[in-house]
Amino acid sequence: MEKRVYGLETEYGIVVLEEQQAAYAFSVLDAFLSLISHQIGPARGDSSTNFFYLNGSRIYRDMGHPEYATPECASIKDLIIWDKAGERIFEEAMREVNDNFRESNRPGDRIYLYKNNRDAEEATFGCHENYLVSRQTDCEYLQKCLIPFLATRQIFCGSGSIEPDGFKISQRGRFIVRKAEDASTSGRPIIHLRDEALANAEKWRRLHLILGDANMSEISGFLKMGTTALVLRMVEDRFLDGEAIALFDPIAGLKAVAADPACREELRLLRPRVSNGSLFLSAVEIQEIYLSKARDYLAGLGSVEPEWREIIERWEHVLAGLKDDPMKLAREIDWVAKKWLMESVLERHGCGWDDFRGEISSRENGEIFELLKTVDLQYHDIRRDTGLYNLMVDEGLMEKLVGEEEVALAENEPPQNTRAKWRCSFFKAARDERLKRFNFQIGNWHKVTVTTASGDYDRGRVTSVFYFNNDDPLDSRAAAAEELLEKMKTFAV
């Protein structure tokens, strides 16, 4: 199959404990981001709170959240590696900021970062997915094929959430209110229709999905991105019947799936299934239909990269587990792991989910509900010594997909087979003494601006401007960039 690139944009929850005014929280966030930006050296971004980083990622302040956007990755496993690298970059910067607070005799000031999607004020923030899709793909057909899949895939990629009325599979589920929409905040959709390619727009569109949860589990993240990428390949090749599965009410169906940890709720279809006349299917059954089509699709291609086979195998394994007993997947799937932790808390207090009367957050259940909320939040704590997910990894209670050595390397190095390597070559150039006359500004995914001031005896100094463009996310252009930079070293000022 032709190569594609993938990306994730994660807005991190941030808690600022401070002894001064509330507005101080924003200055702490800016200081946190500025600390990271100083590591990139002479190359500049748009500002100290909006910049590209040494590993090809983009780091910036999005409203009141620090956001990490992975570099362009040419495989799903690479994407998981560079997504995890973002956790490590933020964790290390958080520790340094807190150390600075202690050294400056401000022990009451602390920041904490959480890779989740909801805060204590019931505001939601996103984890956005990006897929490179052929411009020739029909948008209406894409929506028909994709919406039933997206509405039900949360059974293996939801991160779980405790709500006043019980446990939910997804944090983002209840905030999704449209099938398709241009807006991303006022009317959060299943499919975001914004068309900003960040590539050759005649050849590609960038599908930007905003409905998913942020994943701590590498397996959940791998399945979320991998299965969606595979369904999109089938859409591009018109391998799916756009009329085969249509939900009567996709938004209601998405919320029903999110509220059903047993994974047994049946969703009403718009029209009966041709094969058996059934008007209802569960989320697992819908996913099994997509899985079956994906198997046939790959079989028809013959030789494919092993990663696609692994996606199929894990997809099949997880759906079988969800059909049998979801709790058997506690080592792999975020929401199941979180539910297992919460049930451990309930067991220590001698009760279970059935012991709650009415709203789980009612006064008589107050203490237990607060404990469950703490588990909910601390699962997403990115600190390796305190976050519940990370502690489960240390105890061998969560399955890993990538090695820490790979993640450590990805903190400071870009993927070697995408445009990220081309972009990062300018970071290295900015550190070269022979190029110190140049100013490098990396303010876009596909554009780099280089300026230099040259002497003009009549009018003072004249600025020369060079623009470098790469609208192919799969082109690392390593050799071409190096050749160009070598020529610049001999540029006469």
Secondary structure, DSSP 8 states (H G I E B T S, - for coil): -----EEEEEE-EEEEE-SS-TTHHHHHHHHHHHHHHGGGTT-B-SBTTEEE-TTS-EEEEETTEEEEE---BSSHHHHHHHHHHHHHHHHHHHHHHHHHHHHTT-TT-EEEEE--SB-TTS-B--EEEEEEEETTS-HHHHHHHHHHHHHHTHHHH---EEETTEEES-SSGGG--EEEES-SSTT-EEEE-----SS-TTTEEEEEE------SSHHHHHHHHHHHHHHHHHHHTT-S-TTT--BSSHHHHHHHHHT-TTS--EEEBSS--TTT--SEEEHHHHHHHHHHHHHHHHHHH-S--HHHHHHHHHHHHHHHHHHH-GGGGTTT-HHHHHHHHHHHHHHHTT--GGG--S-TTSGGGHHHHHHHHHHHHHTTB--TTT-HHHHHHHTT-S--SS-HHHHHHHTT---TTSHHHHHHHHHHHHT-GGGTTEEEE--SSSEEEEEEEEEETTTEEEEEEEEEE---TT---HHHHHHHHHHHTT---
